[in-house]
Amino acid sequence: MPYFDAASAAPLHPVARQALLAALDEGWADPARLYREGRRARLLLDAAREAAAEAVGCRTDELVFTPSGTRALHDGIAGALAGRRRVGRHLVVSAVEHSAVLQSAAALDAAGGSVTEVTVDRTGRVAPDTYAAALRPDTALAVLQSANHEVGTAQPVAEVARECRAAGVPLLVDAAQTLAWEPAPEGWSLLAASAHKWGGPSGVGLLAVRKGVRFAAQGPADERESGRAPGFPNLPAIVAAAASLRAVRAEAVAEEARLRELVARVRAEVPRLVPDVEVVGDPVRRLPHLVTFSCLYVDGEVLLHALDRAGFSVSSGSSCTSSTLEPSHVLRAMGVLSEGNVRVSLPMGTAAKDVEDFLAVLPEVVASVRERAGAPAGTPAAAGGEARELVLDSLGKRCPIPVIELAKVIGDVPVGGLVTVLSDDEAARLDIPAWCDMRGQEYVGERPAERGVAYTVRRRS
């Protein structure tokens, strides 16, 4: 069964498995102790740190291992903010950062600090000058991911780093999605990553802090990992993480070129094979193994289950698969279609045949999901009725039903006529404008209604 969700967790690399089993026998003792078993464990820990530091491009005394990538981000942000508290309590992040970063930003805001979210364009990319404009004299820290985990867009980290350096602001880079493929981008002051993204075991993250960056670890003091990651280290997992990082980086050049070709095929073929699909993310400056697309008139959770039954494990940022019924914050910030969202992220070693098989079954699966939802089969019919405006009550109905109902009735007003959709589904704020853009209709705008929001569309064709 093809597994296409490497952006969430890559399959355990064979080198990681071998290293993990070996370290279970050799690395069980406390590396802080002076007896032979402790010294042996310490040698393993030092070797793992050296390998990870080489991959990151930093000194060994700048890098510590944490219990997860999320913990690395939380601790990195908290420590940098505390270390620079005399400068101020202002944090700059992009609007498409990982939820771990946005959680830290929310905590700072709740504690009386201030946060600026830098907007992105429709591909999910920040503009360096826009990012620079967000920096202030009281900015203590800036955060930017190296590439987006949902849509694959690579960020201009080096350019943003230059702006931060000119402003005297340290930049924390979330390199979780790129560290397997390339050296860390230039200019970072702090860097975080997570082993399960590159084929290492779960439960291991890394945090690197450049010498000279003011940093004050938060929480009770602990003598381990320079006080930045308290508690007994999971040494077998750390050894496996470092070994697998070195292994995947050695394979990355050949695999990157191969997977980039497979992803390019998916990007080209999906819109050709499936009607009413929007491929999102930057088509050029992107991760080599990830592609995301959204399908009109599709319930994302139903689609993912249908693909799973067809033998393909994929992920989604769609609001339809979220218990909160909120659109993905990434898709929302980009202003793209959120319904029926599918993320395909290929692990290293993915066979071309698996991708071709996916493309072969996708059209039938999407058509089946649309049919069960009662979606329109094609372009709305030619003009019909007399009314100049039609009000469509979709209150209480969730993605993708409001857009499906809009598509069904747009032909009931003459060209130039209006359809107003009443909806209390947050996803409609993204999906209705996106539908208009895809179907050549005019999105007039939105206004508050007695219940929910009124979205108005003018028929153009």
MIFI-531972 format. One record per residue (C-alpha): x, z, y; residue in one letter; residue number from 1. Coordinates in pm, 1 decimal. Layout:
N
((X; Z; Y); 'A'; NUM) ...
END
This chain:
461
((0.0; 0.0; 0.0); 'M'; 1) ((174.5; -112.3; 322.8); 'P'; 2) ((241.2; 173.4; 563.3); 'Y'; 3) ((233.1; 54.5; 926.0); 'F'; 4) ((254.3; 380.9; 1122.9); 'D'; 5) ((626.9; 435.9; 1167.5); 'A'; 6) ((576.7; 532.4; 1532.7); 'A'; 7) ((403.9; 849.4; 1410.9); 'S'; 8) ((639.5; 923.6; 1123.5); 'A'; 9) ((882.9; 692.9; 949.4); 'A'; 10) ((913.8; 717.9; 569.7); 'P'; 11) ((1196.2; 945.6; 458.7); 'L'; 12) ((1516.0; 742.2; 449.6); 'H'; 13) ((1698.9; 742.3; 111.0); 'P'; 14) ((2008.9; 883.8; 282.2); 'V'; 15) ((1798.0; 1168.0; 424.2); 'A'; 16) ((1666.9; 1250.6; 77.5); 'R'; 17) ((2016.6; 1255.5; -71.0); 'Q'; 18) ((2155.9; 1467.9; 210.8); 'A'; 19) ((1861.2; 1707.5; 195.0); 'L'; 20) ((1904.3; 1771.0; -177.4); 'L'; 21) ((2280.5; 1820.1; -140.2); 'A'; 22) ((2238.5; 2057.6; 153.3); 'A'; 23) ((1983.4; 2266.1; -36.8); 'L'; 24) ((2264.5; 2355.5; -276.0); 'D'; 25) ((2545.3; 2386.9; -20.7); 'E'; 26) ((2378.4; 2488.8; 305.8); 'G'; 27) ((2151.5; 2780.1; 224.5); 'W'; 28) ((2371.2; 3055.0; 371.8); 'A'; 29) ((2378.8; 3182.7; 730.5); 'D'; 30) ((2618.6; 2960.6; 929.9); 'P'; 31) ((2688.6; 3253.3; 1165.1); 'A'; 32) ((2853.7; 3456.5; 888.3); 'R'; 33) ((3227.3; 3463.8; 811.0); 'L'; 34) ((3223.0; 3474.0; 431.3); 'Y'; 35) ((3281.9; 3154.7; 233.7); 'R'; 36) ((2917.5; 3057.3; 192.8); 'E'; 37) ((2859.6; 3106.5; 565.7); 'G'; 38) ((3171.1; 2907.9; 652.8); 'R'; 39) ((3055.5; 2624.4; 426.3); 'R'; 40) ((2715.7; 2624.0; 593.9); 'A'; 41) ((2883.0; 2625.3; 934.1); 'R'; 42) ((3091.2; 2321.1; 841.3); 'L'; 43) ((2771.3; 2135.4; 747.4); 'L'; 44) ((2601.9; 2233.0; 1073.1); 'L'; 45) ((2902.7; 2129.6; 1281.1); 'D'; 46) ((2925.4; 1794.6; 1099.3); 'A'; 47) ((2554.0; 1731.0; 1156.7); 'A'; 48) ((2587.0; 1815.3; 1525.0); 'R'; 49) ((2887.1; 1583.4; 1558.7); 'E'; 50) ((2697.2; 1294.6; 1397.0); 'A'; 51) ((2390.3; 1348.7; 1615.3); 'A'; 52) ((2599.7; 1382.9; 1932.1); 'A'; 53) ((2777.2; 1057.1; 1852.2); 'E'; 54) ((2442.6; 878.2; 1815.9); 'A'; 55) ((2311.4; 1027.7; 2140.0); 'V'; 56) ((2633.1; 974.9; 2332.9); 'G'; 57) ((2706.4; 1331.6; 2436.1); 'C'; 58) ((2942.6; 1620.0; 2362.2); 'R'; 59) ((2871.9; 1839.4; 2064.8); 'T'; 60) ((2836.6; 2146.3; 2287.1); 'D'; 61) ((2564.1; 1967.8; 2486.5); 'E'; 62) ((2331.2; 1923.0; 2187.1); 'L'; 63) ((2114.9; 2172.8; 1998.8); 'V'; 64) ((1868.1; 2130.8; 1714.6); 'F'; 65) ((1509.1; 2244.1; 1767.1); 'T'; 66) ((1212.9; 2292.5; 1528.9); 'P'; 67) ((1046.6; 1968.5; 1650.3); 'S'; 68) ((1055.2; 1696.8; 1911.8); 'G'; 69) ((761.8; 1859.4; 2087.6); 'T'; 70) ((953.7; 2185.3; 2107.6); 'R'; 71) ((1255.4; 1999.0; 2244.5); 'A'; 72) ((1041.1; 1854.0; 2523.8); 'L'; 73) ((868.5; 2183.4; 2601.6); 'H'; 74) ((1196.0; 2377.1; 2605.2); 'D'; 75) ((1384.7; 2107.6; 2794.8); 'G'; 76) ((1125.7; 2092.6; 3071.9); 'I'; 77) ((1084.9; 2470.7; 3093.5); 'A'; 78) ((1460.1; 2532.3; 3097.6); 'G'; 79) ((1532.3; 2269.7; 3362.1); 'A'; 80) ((1248.3; 2390.0; 3585.1); 'L'; 81) ((1370.2; 2748.7; 3556.0); 'A'; 82) ((1730.5; 2651.2; 3618.8); 'G'; 83) ((1636.2; 2469.8; 3939.3); 'R'; 84) ((1364.1; 2704.1; 4062.7); 'R'; 85) ((1547.0; 2751.9; 4394.7); 'R'; 86) ((1509.8; 2379.1; 4461.6); 'V'; 87) ((1136.7; 2383.9; 4405.8); 'G'; 88) ((859.9; 2364.5; 4147.6); 'R'; 89) ((773.3; 1997.3; 4163.1); 'H'; 90) ((777.6; 1784.9; 3846.1); 'L'; 91) ((758.8; 1404.2; 3829.3); 'V'; 92) ((634.2; 1231.5; 3511.4); 'V'; 93) ((493.1; 891.6; 3429.1); 'S'; 94) ((122.3; 865.0; 3350.3); 'A'; 95) ((197.3; 741.6; 2996.2); 'V'; 96) ((429.2; 1018.0; 2873.7); 'E'; 97) ((380.8; 1183.7; 2536.3); 'H'; 98) ((117.1; 1456.2; 2534.9); 'S'; 99) ((392.2; 1718.4; 2492.5); 'A'; 100) ((523.3; 1628.2; 2839.1); 'V'; 101) ((177.1; 1627.0; 2993.4); 'L'; 102) ((105.7; 1966.2; 2835.0); 'Q'; 103) ((415.3; 2107.7; 3005.3); 'S'; 104) ((307.9; 1945.9; 3331.5); 'A'; 105) ((-38.5; 2103.0; 3301.9); 'A'; 106) ((118.2; 2444.3; 3238.5); 'A'; 107) ((333.5; 2409.9; 3551.6); 'L'; 108) ((32.9; 2306.1; 3758.5); 'D'; 109) ((-169.4; 2601.0; 3629.4); 'A'; 110) ((117.6; 2834.5; 3721.4); 'A'; 111) ((121.4; 2719.5; 4083.3); 'G'; 112) ((373.1; 2436.2; 4064.6); 'G'; 113) ((299.8; 2074.3; 4147.6); 'S'; 114) ((308.4; 1755.7; 3942.3); 'V'; 115) ((317.4; 1388.1; 4039.0); 'T'; 116) ((211.5; 1131.6; 3778.6); 'E'; 117) ((367.5; 793.9; 3850.4); 'V'; 118) ((131.7; 504.3; 3784.1); 'T'; 119) ((212.9; 214.5; 3551.6); 'V'; 120) ((120.2; -154.0; 3555.2); 'D'; 121) ((-109.0; -321.1; 3304.0); 'R'; 122) ((176.4; -345.3; 3051.0); 'T'; 123) ((241.0; 29.6; 3072.0); 'G'; 124) ((565.5; 3.9; 3267.0); 'R'; 125) ((664.5; 206.6; 3572.2); 'V'; 126) ((820.9; 39.8; 3874.8); 'A'; 127) ((1153.2; 205.2; 3969.7); 'P'; 128) ((1068.6; 199.3; 4340.9); 'D'; 129) ((730.4; 361.4; 4275.0); 'T'; 130) ((901.6; 629.1; 4068.1); 'Y'; 131) ((1160.6; 683.6; 4340.6); 'A'; 132) ((885.6; 727.7; 4599.2); 'A'; 133) ((748.2; 1021.3; 4398.2); 'A'; 134) ((1074.4; 1218.0; 4425.0); 'L'; 135) ((1074.3; 1490.4; 4691.7); 'R'; 136) ((1321.7; 1745.8; 4828.9); 'P'; 137) ((1151.0; 2012.7; 4613.2); 'D'; 138) ((1153.2; 1804.6; 4293.6); 'T'; 139) ((1316.3; 2012.9; 4022.5); 'A'; 140) ((1291.3; 1763.2; 3736.7); 'L'; 141) ((1183.3; 1408.9; 3652.6); 'A'; 142) ((1074.4; 1294.1; 3305.3); 'V'; 143) ((1054.2; 941.1; 3164.4); 'L'; 144) ((1017.9; 815.5; 2808.8); 'Q'; 145) ((1253.2; 541.8; 2692.4); 'S'; 146) ((964.1; 348.8; 2534.5); 'A'; 147) ((595.8; 418.5; 2492.2); 'N'; 148) ((474.4; 552.9; 2159.8); 'H'; 149) ((132.5; 381.7; 2175.5); 'E'; 150) ((198.6; 33.0; 2310.9); 'V'; 151) ((575.8; -9.5; 2269.0); 'G'; 152) ((661.4; -90.7; 2632.0); 'T'; 153) ((1023.0; -10.3; 2718.8); 'A'; 154) ((1074.9; 174.9; 3046.3); 'Q'; 155) ((1343.3; 95.2; 3306.8); 'P'; 156) ((1527.6; 420.0; 3240.6); 'V'; 157) ((1865.3; 313.4; 3379.6); 'A'; 158) ((1710.3; 201.7; 3710.5); 'E'; 159) ((1500.9; 518.1; 3741.3); 'V'; 160) ((1806.1; 728.0; 3653.0); 'A'; 161) ((1995.3; 573.7; 3945.8); 'R'; 162) ((1711.0; 665.3; 4180.6); 'E'; 163) ((1704.8; 1020.2; 4044.8); 'C'; 164) ((2079.6; 1055.3; 4077.7); 'R'; 165) ((2064.4; 937.8; 4439.2); 'A'; 166) ((1797.2; 1200.9; 4506.3); 'A'; 167) ((1990.6; 1474.3; 4322.3); 'G'; 168) ((1716.8; 1517.9; 4060.4); 'V'; 169) ((1796.1; 1553.2; 3688.3); 'P'; 170) ((1613.9; 1311.9; 3457.0); 'L'; 171) ((1486.9; 1417.2; 3113.7); 'L'; 172) ((1450.4; 1117.1; 2881.7); 'V'; 173) ((1217.6; 1129.6; 2581.4); 'D'; 174) ((1408.9; 899.4; 2345.2); 'A'; 175) ((1200.6; 970.4; 2035.5); 'A'; 176) ((1092.5; 609.1; 1986.8); 'Q'; 177) ((1425.1; 436.6; 2061.2); 'T'; 178) ((1704.4; 652.0; 1923.2); 'L'; 179) ((1682.6; 482.0; 1582.8); 'A'; 180) ((1732.7; 141.0; 1741.0); 'W'; 181) ((1988.8; 177.6; 2015.8); 'E'; 182) ((2215.1; 420.8; 2201.0); 'P'; 183) ((2047.5; 650.4; 2447.5); 'A'; 184) ((1987.5; 480.4; 2784.7); 'P'; 185) ((2236.4; 547.0; 3059.3); 'E'; 186) ((2189.1; 806.2; 3327.9); 'G'; 187) ((2002.2; 1083.2; 3150.1); 'W'; 188) ((2058.2; 1449.0; 3233.2); 'S'; 189) ((1851.3; 1588.4; 2946.1); 'L'; 190) ((1737.5; 1406.4; 2632.2); 'L'; 191) ((1490.7; 1489.5; 2355.4); 'A'; 192) ((1412.6; 1324.8; 2021.3); 'A'; 193) ((1253.2; 1395.4; 1685.3); 'S'; 194) ((1394.0; 1327.9; 1337.2); 'A'; 195) ((1073.3; 1216.7; 1167.2); 'H'; 196) ((1059.8; 917.7; 1402.2); 'K'; 197) ((1379.2; 770.3; 1252.2); 'W'; 198) ((1330.4; 854.4; 884.6); 'G'; 199) ((1461.3; 1210.3; 885.3); 'G'; 200) ((1260.0; 1508.7; 764.5); 'P'; 201) ((989.4; 1659.2; 980.3); 'S'; 202) ((1059.7; 1988.2; 1154.7); 'G'; 203) ((1383.7; 1882.6; 1327.6); 'V'; 204) ((1416.9; 1784.6; 1691.0); 'G'; 205) ((1715.7; 1763.9; 1918.2); 'L'; 206) ((1769.4; 1856.7; 2280.1); 'L'; 207) ((2077.3; 1751.4; 2475.7); 'A'; 208) ((2161.3; 1894.2; 2817.8); 'V'; 209) ((2450.9; 1746.0; 3011.3); 'R'; 210) ((2717.6; 1980.0; 3138.7); 'K'; 211) ((2654.9; 2060.1; 3502.4); 'G'; 212) ((2275.2; 2047.4; 3476.0); 'V'; 213) ((2126.6; 2378.4; 3582.2); 'R'; 214) ((1936.8; 2507.5; 3281.1); 'F'; 215) ((1792.4; 2849.7; 3198.5); 'A'; 216) ((1652.7; 2884.3; 2847.0); 'A'; 217) ((1316.5; 3058.3; 2847.3); 'Q'; 218) ((1195.1; 3334.5; 2616.8); 'G'; 219) ((1384.8; 3625.4; 2465.1); 'P'; 220) ((1758.7; 3571.9; 2440.6); 'A'; 221) ((1899.7; 3457.1; 2105.7); 'D'; 222) ((2259.5; 3399.3; 2008.0); 'E'; 223) ((2191.5; 3082.7; 1806.1); 'R'; 224) ((2211.7; 2724.9; 1939.2); 'E'; 225) ((2344.8; 2842.0; 2276.2); 'S'; 226) ((2027.4; 3044.3; 2319.9); 'G'; 227) ((1821.7; 2724.9; 2344.3); 'R'; 228) ((1668.9; 2721.2; 1992.5); 'A'; 229) ((1622.1; 3074.2; 1860.4); 'P'; 230) ((1592.9; 3159.5; 1494.9); 'G'; 231) ((1764.3; 3074.2; 1168.3); 'F'; 232) ((1829.0; 2695.8; 1157.3); 'P'; 233) ((1674.1; 2480.1; 885.6); 'N'; 234) ((2017.9; 2361.0; 785.7); 'L'; 235) ((1923.2; 2128.8; 494.9); 'P'; 236) ((1672.7; 1946.3; 718.1); 'A'; 237) ((1922.9; 1928.2; 1005.2); 'I'; 238) ((2188.8; 1779.2; 776.3); 'V'; 239) ((1937.8; 1524.7; 644.4); 'A'; 240) ((1825.6; 1438.0; 997.0); 'A'; 241) ((2179.0; 1370.6; 1117.9); 'A'; 242) ((2271.4; 1171.7; 807.2); 'A'; 243) ((1962.0; 952.4; 832.6); 'S'; 244) ((2015.1; 891.6; 1205.4); 'L'; 245) ((2364.0; 761.6; 1136.5); 'R'; 246) ((2229.3; 545.4; 850.4); 'A'; 247) ((1941.1; 386.7; 1043.7); 'V'; 248) ((2163.0; 313.0; 1340.7); 'R'; 249) ((2398.0; 125.9; 1107.0); 'A'; 250) ((2103.8; -83.4; 984.4); 'E'; 251) ((1938.7; -125.9; 1323.2); 'A'; 252) ((2094.9; -451.4; 1442.6); 'V'; 253) ((1983.1; -658.0; 1146.3); 'A'; 254) ((1647.5; -483.9; 1109.1); 'E'; 255) ((1564.4; -503.2; 1478.0); 'E'; 256) ((1593.5; -881.7; 1483.2); 'A'; 257) ((1387.9; -918.8; 1164.7); 'R'; 258) ((1110.9; -680.7; 1266.1); 'L'; 259) ((1094.8; -827.4; 1615.9); 'R'; 260) ((1010.8; -1164.3; 1459.1); 'E'; 261) ((738.1; -1007.9; 1244.1); 'L'; 262) ((586.2; -830.7; 1544.7); 'V'; 263) ((601.1; -1153.0; 1747.7); 'A'; 264) ((401.1; -1320.0; 1472.8); 'R'; 265) ((138.0; -1046.9; 1483.8); 'V'; 266) ((118.4; -1072.1; 1864.3); 'R'; 267) ((65.3; -1448.1; 1842.6); 'A'; 268) ((-166.3; -1462.7; 1542.0); 'E'; 269) ((-409.2; -1178.0; 1602.9); 'V'; 270) ((-569.5; -1334.6; 1915.9); 'P'; 271) ((-587.8; -1669.1; 1734.9); 'R'; 272) ((-748.1; -1527.4; 1420.4); 'L'; 273) ((-978.6; -1267.0; 1574.7); 'V'; 274) ((-1206.1; -1345.1; 1872.0); 'P'; 275) ((-1228.3; -1108.1; 2167.1); 'D'; 276) ((-898.6; -927.7; 2117.0); 'V'; 277) ((-656.9; -801.6; 2382.6); 'E'; 278) ((-292.6; -751.7; 2282.9); 'V'; 279) ((-151.9; -478.9; 2507.5); 'V'; 280) ((195.6; -369.8; 2612.8); 'G'; 281) ((488.0; -565.1; 2754.5); 'D'; 282) ((539.4; -884.1; 2549.1); 'P'; 283) ((916.3; -892.5; 2609.4); 'V'; 284) ((1051.9; -549.3; 2708.7); 'R'; 285) ((922.8; -358.5; 2408.3); 'R'; 286) ((1008.0; -176.9; 2089.0); 'L'; 287) ((1102.5; -420.9; 1812.8); 'P'; 288) ((867.6; -281.2; 1550.3); 'H'; 289) ((543.2; -200.0; 1734.1); 'L'; 290) ((239.8; -400.7; 1846.6); 'V'; 291) ((-96.2; -276.0; 1972.0); 'T'; 292) ((-421.1; -464.3; 2018.6); 'F'; 293) ((-781.2; -375.7; 2104.5); 'S'; 294) ((-1093.1; -540.8; 1964.6); 'C'; 295) ((-1417.3; -573.2; 2157.9); 'L'; 296) ((-1736.9; -441.0; 1997.2); 'Y'; 297) ((-1549.6; -232.8; 1740.4); 'V'; 298) ((-1561.3; 138.0; 1658.9); 'D'; 299) ((-1195.0; 230.8; 1623.4); 'G'; 300) ((-1244.0; 494.4; 1354.5); 'E'; 301) ((-1457.4; 262.2; 1142.7); 'V'; 302) ((-1196.3; -12.8; 1178.1); 'L'; 303) ((-909.6; 214.9; 1073.6); 'L'; 304) ((-1103.9; 333.4; 768.4); 'H'; 305) ((-1187.6; -27.0; 678.4); 'A'; 306) ((-822.1; -130.0; 703.8); 'L'; 307) ((-725.8; 172.0; 494.3); 'D'; 308) ((-969.9; 59.9; 221.8); 'R'; 309) ((-811.2; -284.3; 243.5); 'A'; 310) ((-473.1; -123.2; 176.6); 'G'; 311) ((-317.2; -92.3; 523.1); 'F'; 312) ((-223.2; 232.4; 698.3); 'S'; 313) ((-237.3; 183.2; 1074.4); 'V'; 314) ((-291.1; 407.7; 1375.8); 'S'; 315) ((-489.1; 396.6; 1699.6); 'S'; 316) ((-507.8; 525.8; 2053.7); 'G'; 317) ((-877.8; 449.6; 2073.7); 'S'; 318) ((-1120.0; 706.8; 2207.2); 'S'; 319) ((-1339.7; 622.3; 1910.4); 'C'; 320) ((-1094.8; 798.7; 1678.8); 'T'; 321) ((-1052.3; 1107.0; 1896.5); 'S'; 322) ((-1243.5; 1430.0; 1850.1); 'S'; 323) ((-1254.7; 1464.1; 2229.9); 'T'; 324) ((-1415.1; 1119.7; 2275.1); 'L'; 325) ((-1172.1; 1067.7; 2564.8); 'E'; 326) ((-987.3; 735.4; 2590.9); 'P'; 327) ((-616.6; 741.8; 2517.6); 'S'; 328) ((-441.3; 857.4; 2834.1); 'H'; 329) ((-194.3; 570.5; 2786.4); 'V'; 330) ((-461.7; 300.4; 2766.1); 'L'; 331) ((-649.5; 463.5; 3053.2); 'R'; 332) ((-340.1; 461.8; 3275.5); 'A'; 333) ((-281.4; 95.0; 3192.7); 'M'; 334) ((-643.1; 4.4; 3263.9); 'G'; 335) ((-680.3; -194.4; 2940.8); 'V'; 336) ((-949.6; -212.1; 2675.3); 'L'; 337) ((-961.5; 107.6; 2470.2); 'S'; 338) ((-1224.7; 32.2; 2207.0); 'E'; 339) ((-1121.9; -89.1; 1864.1); 'G'; 340) ((-757.8; -9.7; 1933.1); 'N'; 341) ((-506.8; -69.5; 1651.8); 'V'; 342) ((-136.6; 19.9; 1658.0); 'R'; 343) ((84.9; -148.1; 1400.2); 'V'; 344) ((435.7; 1.1; 1380.7); 'S'; 345) ((653.9; -135.6; 1103.4); 'L'; 346) ((904.7; 84.4; 918.1); 'P'; 347) ((1249.9; -51.1; 849.2); 'M'; 348) ((1239.0; -260.3; 534.5); 'G'; 349) ((883.8; -388.5; 586.6); 'T'; 350) ((837.7; -709.5; 386.7); 'A'; 351) ((720.3; -1025.7; 562.4); 'A'; 352) ((457.6; -1066.0; 289.0); 'K'; 353) ((298.6; -734.5; 387.0); 'D'; 354) ((255.5; -860.6; 743.2); 'V'; 355) ((107.8; -1189.5; 621.6); 'E'; 356) ((-133.0; -1001.2; 395.2); 'D'; 357) ((-240.2; -789.3; 693.9); 'F'; 358) ((-307.3; -1098.6; 902.7); 'L'; 359) ((-505.0; -1247.9; 614.9); 'A'; 360) ((-746.8; -955.7; 580.5); 'V'; 361) ((-778.2; -852.5; 946.9); 'L'; 362) ((-1030.9; -1119.7; 1059.2); 'P'; 363) ((-1272.9; -1041.7; 777.7); 'E'; 364) ((-1239.6; -666.0; 829.8); 'V'; 365) ((-1305.2; -689.9; 1206.0); 'V'; 366) ((-1598.8; -927.8; 1151.6); 'A'; 367) ((-1749.8; -688.4; 898.3); 'S'; 368) ((-1717.5; -388.5; 1132.3); 'V'; 369) ((-1871.8; -586.0; 1418.3); 'R'; 370) ((-2158.8; -703.6; 1201.0); 'E'; 371) ((-2241.6; -350.1; 1091.3); 'R'; 372) ((-2235.8; -239.4; 1457.3); 'A'; 373) ((-2474.6; -517.8; 1556.0); 'G'; 374) ((-2221.9; -682.7; 1786.3); 'A'; 375) ((-2287.2; -1031.0; 1928.7); 'P'; 376) ((-2142.1; -1313.5; 1723.3); 'A'; 377) ((-1997.4; -1515.7; 2010.3); 'G'; 378) ((-2013.3; -1600.1; 2377.1); 'T'; 379) ((-2335.5; -1480.0; 2543.7); 'P'; 380) ((-2617.5; -1734.6; 2541.3); 'A'; 381) ((-2706.6; -1959.5; 2833.5); 'A'; 382) ((-2910.3; -1826.4; 3122.3); 'A'; 383) ((-3260.2; -1714.7; 3048.5); 'G'; 384) ((-3493.5; -1469.9; 3224.2); 'G'; 385) ((-3618.4; -1437.2; 3574.4); 'E'; 386) ((-3483.7; -1094.8; 3673.1); 'A'; 387) ((-3200.2; -1077.0; 3925.2); 'R'; 388) ((-3091.4; -735.0; 3801.5); 'E'; 389) ((-3125.9; -565.3; 3466.1); 'L'; 390) ((-3064.6; -193.4; 3408.4); 'V'; 391) ((-2931.1; -105.4; 3064.0); 'L'; 392) ((-2967.6; 257.9; 2955.6); 'D'; 393) ((-2673.5; 343.0; 2726.5); 'S'; 394) ((-2673.4; 716.4; 2797.4); 'L'; 395) ((-2575.8; 923.5; 2496.8); 'G'; 396) ((-2418.8; 624.3; 2320.3); 'K'; 397) ((-2047.9; 614.5; 2244.2); 'R'; 398) ((-1782.0; 345.7; 2234.2); 'C'; 399) ((-1826.9; 59.9; 2152.9); 'P'; 400) ((-2207.7; 61.5; 2177.7); 'I'; 401) ((-2236.5; 32.9; 2563.1); 'P'; 402) ((-2023.3; -282.4; 2564.5); 'V'; 403) ((-2205.6; -429.0; 2264.5); 'I'; 404) ((-2539.2; -378.9; 2441.3); 'E'; 405) ((-2399.7; -528.3; 2763.0); 'L'; 406) ((-2285.6; -839.3; 2574.0); 'A'; 407) ((-2630.9; -877.1; 2418.7); 'K'; 408) ((-2821.0; -869.1; 2748.5); 'V'; 409) ((-2586.6; -1052.4; 2986.6); 'I'; 410) ((-2762.1; -1377.6; 2894.1); 'G'; 411) ((-3098.1; -1233.4; 3002.3); 'D'; 412) ((-3007.0; -1258.9; 3371.3); 'V'; 413) ((-2938.8; -1585.8; 3553.8); 'P'; 414) ((-2592.0; -1679.3; 3673.7); 'V'; 415) ((-2527.6; -1456.4; 3973.8); 'G'; 416) ((-2761.2; -1190.1; 3840.2); 'G'; 417) ((-2659.0; -829.4; 3782.3); 'L'; 418) ((-2655.6; -599.0; 3483.3); 'V'; 419) ((-2610.4; -227.7; 3550.3); 'T'; 420) ((-2504.7; -17.5; 3253.7); 'V'; 421) ((-2584.3; 354.0; 3263.3); 'L'; 422) ((-2332.3; 540.0; 3048.5); 'S'; 423) ((-2193.8; 891.0; 3007.6); 'D'; 424) ((-1913.9; 774.9; 2775.7); 'D'; 425) ((-1574.5; 810.9; 2946.1); 'E'; 426) ((-1442.0; 506.0; 2758.7); 'A'; 427) ((-1690.4; 281.6; 2942.3); 'A'; 428) ((-1483.0; 319.1; 3260.8); 'R'; 429) ((-1208.7; 117.5; 3089.0); 'L'; 430) ((-1403.9; -96.5; 2847.1); 'D'; 431) ((-1662.8; -253.3; 3077.4); 'I'; 432) ((-1406.7; -388.7; 3331.0); 'P'; 433) ((-1189.7; -505.6; 3039.6); 'A'; 434) ((-1488.4; -683.7; 2882.8); 'W'; 435) ((-1559.9; -859.1; 3214.3); 'C'; 436) ((-1198.7; -973.9; 3237.4); 'D'; 437) ((-1199.9; -1107.0; 2880.8); 'M'; 438) ((-1538.8; -1280.7; 2907.5); 'R'; 439) ((-1508.1; -1427.3; 3257.1); 'G'; 440) ((-1770.7; -1204.0; 3416.2); 'Q'; 441) ((-1738.8; -1018.2; 3747.1); 'E'; 442) ((-1703.6; -641.5; 3745.9); 'Y'; 443) ((-1877.0; -528.4; 4065.0); 'V'; 444) ((-1791.4; -158.9; 4040.2); 'G'; 445) ((-1923.0; 183.7; 3949.1); 'E'; 446) ((-2122.3; 454.2; 4121.0); 'R'; 447) ((-2246.7; 800.5; 4023.0); 'P'; 448) ((-2588.8; 807.0; 3861.8); 'A'; 449) ((-2834.4; 1090.8; 3805.7); 'E'; 450) ((-2681.4; 1115.6; 3460.2); 'R'; 451) ((-2345.1; 960.8; 3386.5); 'G'; 452) ((-2213.4; 659.9; 3576.5); 'V'; 453) ((-2369.5; 325.0; 3668.1); 'A'; 454) ((-2140.7; 26.6; 3598.9); 'Y'; 455) ((-2250.4; -304.4; 3753.8); 'T'; 456) ((-2156.9; -650.0; 3625.0); 'V'; 457) ((-2238.7; -988.5; 3780.6); 'R'; 458) ((-2290.5; -1281.4; 3548.9); 'R'; 459) ((-2054.3; -1568.5; 3630.2); 'R'; 460) ((-2109.5; -1801.0; 3333.6); 'S'; 461) 
END
